[in-house]
Amino acid sequence: MTREMQEFEKHPIKYLSDNMGVALGLVLIWRGLWYGLDAFDHFAFGGVHWISALAGIVLGILIIYLPHHNLKALERL
């Protein structure tokens, strides 16, 4: 039995609340970044979204690729 399963069996409410807290935190970070980048897109590119979308895809691939010089991190998705 994994450590996470043991923790879940001992304290299910705490385990679920901790995980929901992490999920909520990630969603709020994503939301804040989304709105911030949307404002930057409007300011820098006059609201032309395809330029920033293409730049975001390229930057995202570079961020995933550069640490280990492969894209194996995408296999986990």
DSSP file (Angstrom, degrees, kcal/mol; ACC not computed):
  #  RESIDUE AA STRUCTURE BP1 BP2  ACC     N-H-->O    O-->H-N    N-H-->O    O-->H-N    TCO  KAPPA ALPHA  PHI   PSI    X-CA   Y-CA   Z-CA
    1    1 A M              0   0    0      0, 0.0     2,-0.0     0, 0.0     0, 0.0   0.000 360.0 360.0 360.0 136.2    0.0    0.0    0.0
    2    2 A T     >  -     0   0    0      1,-0.1     4,-2.1     4,-0.0     5,-0.2  -0.292 360.0-113.3 -75.8 162.5    1.3    3.4   -0.9
    3    3 A R  H  > S+     0   0    0      1,-0.2     4,-2.5     2,-0.2     5,-0.2   0.878 117.0  54.8 -60.7 -39.3    2.0    6.2    1.6
    4    4 A E  H  > S+     0   0    0      1,-0.2     4,-2.3     2,-0.2    -1,-0.2   0.890 107.4  48.9 -65.1 -39.2   -0.8    8.3    0.1
    5    5 A M  H  > S+     0   0    0      2,-0.2     4,-2.4     1,-0.2    -1,-0.2   0.895 110.7  50.9 -66.6 -39.1   -3.3    5.5    0.5
    6    6 A Q  H  X S+     0   0    0     -4,-2.1     4,-2.0     2,-0.2    -2,-0.2   0.920 111.2  48.2 -63.7 -42.5   -2.3    5.0    4.1
    7    7 A E  H  X S+     0   0    0     -4,-2.5     4,-2.6     1,-0.2     8,-0.2   0.901 111.0  51.3 -63.8 -40.5   -2.7    8.7    4.7
    8    8 A F  H  < S+     0   0    0     -4,-2.3    -2,-0.2     1,-0.2    -1,-0.2   0.906 110.5  48.3 -63.0 -42.0   -6.1    8.7    3.1
    9    9 A E  H  < S+     0   0    0     -4,-2.4    -1,-0.2     1,-0.2    -2,-0.2   0.852 115.6  44.3 -68.2 -34.2   -7.3    5.8    5.2
   10   10 A K  H  < S+     0   0    0     -4,-2.0    -2,-0.2     1,-0.2    -1,-0.2   0.921 135.0   9.8 -75.8 -44.5   -6.1    7.4    8.4
   11   11 A H     X  +     0   0    0     -4,-2.6     4,-2.5    -5,-0.2    -1,-0.2  -0.625  67.3 166.8-138.0  74.2   -7.3   10.9    7.8
   12   12 A P  H  > S+     0   0    0      0, 0.0     4,-2.4     0, 0.0     5,-0.2   0.868  78.8  50.0 -63.7 -37.0   -9.6   11.1    4.7
   13   13 A I  H  > S+     0   0    0      2,-0.2     4,-2.6     1,-0.2     5,-0.2   0.934 113.8  44.8 -67.5 -45.4  -11.0   14.5    5.4
   14   14 A K  H  > S+     0   0    0      2,-0.2     4,-2.6     1,-0.2     5,-0.2   0.915 113.6  51.1 -63.5 -43.0   -7.6   16.1    5.9
   15   15 A Y  H  X S+     0   0    0     -4,-2.5     4,-2.1    -8,-0.2    -2,-0.2   0.932 114.2  43.0 -60.1 -47.6   -6.2   14.3    2.8
   16   16 A L  H  X S+     0   0    0     -4,-2.4     4,-2.6    -5,-0.2     5,-0.2   0.892 114.0  50.2 -68.2 -39.8   -9.1   15.5    0.6
   17   17 A S  H  X S+     0   0    0     -4,-2.6     4,-2.2    -5,-0.2    -2,-0.2   0.895 110.5  50.2 -68.0 -37.5   -9.0   19.0    2.0
   18   18 A D  H  X S+     0   0    0     -4,-2.6     4,-2.0    -5,-0.2    -2,-0.2   0.939 113.8  45.0 -62.3 -46.0   -5.3   19.3    1.4
   19   19 A N  H  X S+     0   0    0     -4,-2.1     4,-2.4     1,-0.2    -2,-0.2   0.879 113.0  50.0 -67.6 -37.6   -5.6   18.0   -2.2
   20   20 A M  H  X S+     0   0    0     -4,-2.6     4,-2.8     2,-0.2    -1,-0.2   0.868 108.9  53.9 -67.3 -35.3   -8.6   20.3   -2.8
   21   21 A G  H  X S+     0   0    0     -4,-2.2     4,-2.4    -5,-0.2    -2,-0.2   0.912 109.7  46.6 -63.6 -42.6   -6.6   23.2   -1.4
   22   22 A V  H  X S+     0   0    0     -4,-2.0     4,-2.4     2,-0.2    -2,-0.2   0.926 113.5  48.9 -64.4 -44.8   -3.7   22.5   -3.9
   23   23 A A  H  X S+     0   0    0     -4,-2.4     4,-2.2     1,-0.2    -2,-0.2   0.925 112.5  47.6 -61.9 -45.0   -6.2   22.1   -6.8
   24   24 A L  H  X S+     0   0    0     -4,-2.8     4,-2.5     1,-0.2    -1,-0.2   0.903 110.7  52.4 -63.0 -41.5   -7.9   25.4   -5.9
   25   25 A G  H  X S+     0   0    0     -4,-2.4     4,-2.2     1,-0.2    -1,-0.2   0.910 109.8  48.5 -60.9 -42.6   -4.5   27.2   -5.5
   26   26 A L  H  X S+     0   0    0     -4,-2.4     4,-2.6     2,-0.2    -1,-0.2   0.896 111.0  50.6 -64.7 -40.3   -3.5   26.0   -9.0
   27   27 A V  H  X S+     0   0    0     -4,-2.2     4,-2.7     2,-0.2    -2,-0.2   0.915 111.2  48.2 -64.2 -42.4   -6.7   27.1  -10.5
   28   28 A L  H  X S+     0   0    0     -4,-2.5     4,-2.4     2,-0.2    -2,-0.2   0.881 111.8  49.3 -67.3 -37.6   -6.4   30.6   -9.0
   29   29 A I  H  X S+     0   0    0     -4,-2.2     4,-2.7     2,-0.2     5,-0.2   0.943 112.4  48.5 -63.5 -46.3   -2.8   30.9  -10.1
   30   30 A W  H  X S+     0   0    0     -4,-2.6     4,-2.7     1,-0.2    -2,-0.2   0.917 111.7  49.7 -58.5 -44.9   -3.9   29.8  -13.6
   31   31 A R  H  X S+     0   0    0     -4,-2.7     4,-2.4     2,-0.2     5,-0.2   0.913 111.7  48.0 -62.7 -43.7   -6.8   32.3  -13.6
   32   32 A G  H  X S+     0   0    0     -4,-2.4     4,-2.4     1,-0.2    -2,-0.2   0.914 113.5  46.7 -64.5 -43.3   -4.5   35.2  -12.5
   33   33 A L  H  X S+     0   0    0     -4,-2.7     4,-3.0     2,-0.2     5,-0.3   0.905 110.6  54.1 -63.9 -40.5   -1.9   34.4  -15.1
   34   34 A W  H  X S+     0   0    0     -4,-2.7     4,-2.1    -5,-0.2    -2,-0.2   0.945 112.8  41.4 -59.1 -50.4   -4.6   34.1  -17.8
   35   35 A Y  H  X S+     0   0    0     -4,-2.4     4,-2.1     2,-0.2    -1,-0.2   0.887 115.4  51.0 -67.4 -38.4   -6.0   37.5  -17.0
   36   36 A G  H  X S+     0   0    0     -4,-2.4     4,-2.1    -5,-0.2    -2,-0.2   0.925 113.3  44.1 -64.2 -44.5   -2.6   39.1  -16.6
   37   37 A L  H  X S+     0   0    0     -4,-3.0     4,-2.7     2,-0.2    -1,-0.2   0.831 110.3  56.0 -70.4 -31.2   -1.4   37.7  -19.9
   38   38 A D  H  X S+     0   0    0     -4,-2.1     4,-2.2    -5,-0.3    -1,-0.2   0.903 108.8  47.4 -64.8 -40.1   -4.7   38.7  -21.6
   39   39 A A  H  X S+     0   0    0     -4,-2.1     4,-2.3     2,-0.2    -2,-0.2   0.905 112.7  48.9 -66.2 -41.0   -4.0   42.3  -20.4
   40   40 A F  H  X S+     0   0    0     -4,-2.1     4,-3.6     2,-0.2     5,-0.4   0.906 109.8  52.6 -62.8 -41.2   -0.5   42.1  -21.7
   41   41 A D  H  X S+     0   0    0     -4,-2.7     4,-2.1     1,-0.2     6,-1.5   0.910 110.6  47.1 -60.2 -43.4   -1.7   40.7  -25.0
   42   42 A H  H  X S+     0   0    0     -4,-2.2     4,-0.7     4,-0.2    -1,-0.2   0.902 118.1  42.1 -65.1 -41.1   -4.1   43.6  -25.3
   43   43 A F  H  < S+     0   0    0     -4,-2.3    -2,-0.2     2,-0.1    -3,-0.2   0.936 124.1  33.3 -71.9 -48.3   -1.4   46.1  -24.5
   44   44 A A  H  < S+     0   0    0     -4,-3.6    -3,-0.2     1,-0.2    -2,-0.2   0.856 133.2  23.9 -81.7 -36.8    1.5   44.7  -26.5
   45   45 A F  H >< S-     0   0    0     -4,-2.1     3,-1.0    -5,-0.4    -3,-0.2   0.292 102.0-112.4-116.7   8.9   -0.3   43.2  -29.5
   46   46 A G  T 3< S-     0   0    0     -4,-0.7    -4,-0.2     1,-0.2    -3,-0.1   0.768  77.2 -55.2  66.4  25.5   -3.5   45.3  -29.7
   47   47 A G  T 3  S+     0   0    0     -6,-1.5     2,-1.1     1,-0.2    -1,-0.2   0.579  92.6 145.1  85.0  10.2   -5.7   42.3  -28.8
   48   48 A V    X>  -     0   0    0     -3,-1.0     4,-0.8    -7,-0.4     3,-0.6  -0.719  27.6-173.1 -82.1 102.4   -4.4   40.0  -31.6
   49   49 A H  H 3>  +     0   0    0     -2,-1.1     4,-2.3     1,-0.2     5,-0.2   0.751  68.7  68.6 -75.4 -26.3   -4.5   36.7  -29.8
   50   50 A W  H 3> S+     0   0    0      1,-0.2     4,-2.2     2,-0.2    -1,-0.2   0.822  96.8  55.4 -68.0 -28.3   -2.9   34.4  -32.3
   51   51 A I  H <> S+     0   0    0     -3,-0.6     4,-2.3     2,-0.2    -1,-0.2   0.956 113.2  39.5 -66.6 -49.5    0.5   36.1  -31.9
   52   52 A S  H  X S+     0   0    0     -4,-0.8     4,-2.4     2,-0.2    -2,-0.2   0.830 113.8  56.1 -71.0 -29.9    0.6   35.5  -28.1
   53   53 A A  H  X S+     0   0    0     -4,-2.3     4,-2.1     2,-0.2    -1,-0.2   0.936 110.3  44.2 -65.4 -45.3   -1.0   32.0  -28.5
   54   54 A L  H  X S+     0   0    0     -4,-2.2     4,-2.3     1,-0.2    -2,-0.2   0.916 114.2  49.6 -64.5 -43.4    1.8   31.0  -30.9
   55   55 A A  H  X S+     0   0    0     -4,-2.3     4,-2.7     1,-0.2    -1,-0.2   0.885 110.1  52.2 -62.5 -38.3    4.5   32.5  -28.6
   56   56 A G  H  X S+     0   0    0     -4,-2.4     4,-2.6     2,-0.2    -2,-0.2   0.884 108.7  49.5 -65.4 -39.7    2.9   30.7  -25.6
   57   57 A I  H  X S+     0   0    0     -4,-2.1     4,-2.3     2,-0.2    -2,-0.2   0.941 113.9  45.4 -64.4 -46.8    3.1   27.4  -27.4
   58   58 A V  H  X S+     0   0    0     -4,-2.3     4,-2.3     1,-0.2    -2,-0.2   0.931 115.0  47.4 -62.9 -46.2    6.7   27.9  -28.3
   59   59 A L  H  X S+     0   0    0     -4,-2.7     4,-2.5     1,-0.2    -1,-0.2   0.905 111.2  51.8 -62.9 -41.7    7.7   29.1  -24.9
   60   60 A G  H  X S+     0   0    0     -4,-2.6     4,-1.9     2,-0.2    -1,-0.2   0.906 109.8  48.5 -61.9 -42.5    5.8   26.2  -23.2
   61   61 A I  H  X S+     0   0    0     -4,-2.3     4,-2.7     1,-0.2    -1,-0.2   0.905 111.9  50.0 -64.6 -40.5    7.6   23.6  -25.3
   62   62 A L  H  X S+     0   0    0     -4,-2.3     4,-2.8     2,-0.2    -2,-0.2   0.912 108.6  52.1 -63.4 -41.9   11.0   25.3  -24.5
   63   63 A I  H  < S+     0   0    0     -4,-2.5    -1,-0.2     1,-0.2    -2,-0.2   0.884 115.5  41.5 -62.1 -38.5   10.2   25.3  -20.8
   64   64 A I  H  < S+     0   0    0     -4,-1.9     4,-0.4    -5,-0.2     6,-0.3   0.878 120.2  43.6 -74.9 -38.0    9.4   21.6  -20.9
   65   65 A Y  H >X>S+     0   0    0     -4,-2.7     4,-1.9    -5,-0.2     5,-0.8   0.904 100.6  65.1 -76.3 -43.9   12.3   20.7  -23.3
   66   66 A L  T 3<5S+     0   0    0     -4,-2.8    -1,-0.2     1,-0.2    -3,-0.1   0.814  91.7  57.8 -60.3 -40.9   15.2   22.6  -21.8
   67   67 A P  T 345S+     0   0    0      0, 0.0    -1,-0.2     0, 0.0    -2,-0.1   0.904 130.0  10.2 -60.1 -40.5   15.8   21.0  -18.4
   68   68 A H  T <45S-     0   0    0     -3,-0.6    -2,-0.2    -4,-0.4    -3,-0.1   0.367  98.3-120.0-119.9   2.6   16.3   17.5  -19.7
   69   69 A H  T  <5S+     0   0    0     -4,-1.9     2,-0.3     1,-0.2    -3,-0.2   0.847  84.7  78.2  56.9  38.7   16.6   18.1  -23.5
   70   70 A N  S   <S-     0   0    0     -5,-0.8    -2,-0.3    -6,-0.3     3,-0.3  -0.958  78.9-124.7-157.7 172.3   13.6   15.9  -24.3
   71   71 A L    >   +     0   0    0     -2,-0.3     3,-1.6     1,-0.2     4,-0.4  -0.013  67.2 121.7-111.5  28.3    9.8   16.0  -24.1
   72   72 A K  G >>  +     0   0    0      1,-0.3     3,-1.2     2,-0.2     4,-0.5   0.718  61.6  74.2 -65.7 -19.9    9.3   12.9  -22.0
   73   73 A A  G >4 S+     0   0    0      1,-0.3     3,-0.8    -3,-0.3     4,-0.3   0.805  89.3  60.5 -62.3 -26.9    7.5   15.1  -19.4
   74   74 A L  G X4 S+     0   0    0     -3,-1.6     3,-1.1     1,-0.2    -1,-0.3   0.729  89.5  70.1 -72.4 -21.1    4.6   15.2  -21.9
   75   75 A E  G <4 S+     0   0    0     -3,-1.2    -1,-0.2    -4,-0.4    -2,-0.2   0.796  90.2  61.8 -66.1 -26.8    4.3   11.4  -21.7
   76   76 A R  G <<        0   0    0     -3,-0.8    -1,-0.2    -4,-0.5    -2,-0.2   0.686 360.0 360.0 -72.5 -17.5    3.0   11.7  -18.1
   77   77 A L    <         0   0    0     -3,-1.1    -1,-0.3    -4,-0.3    -2,-0.2   0.481 360.0 360.0 -79.3 360.0    0.0   13.6  -19.3
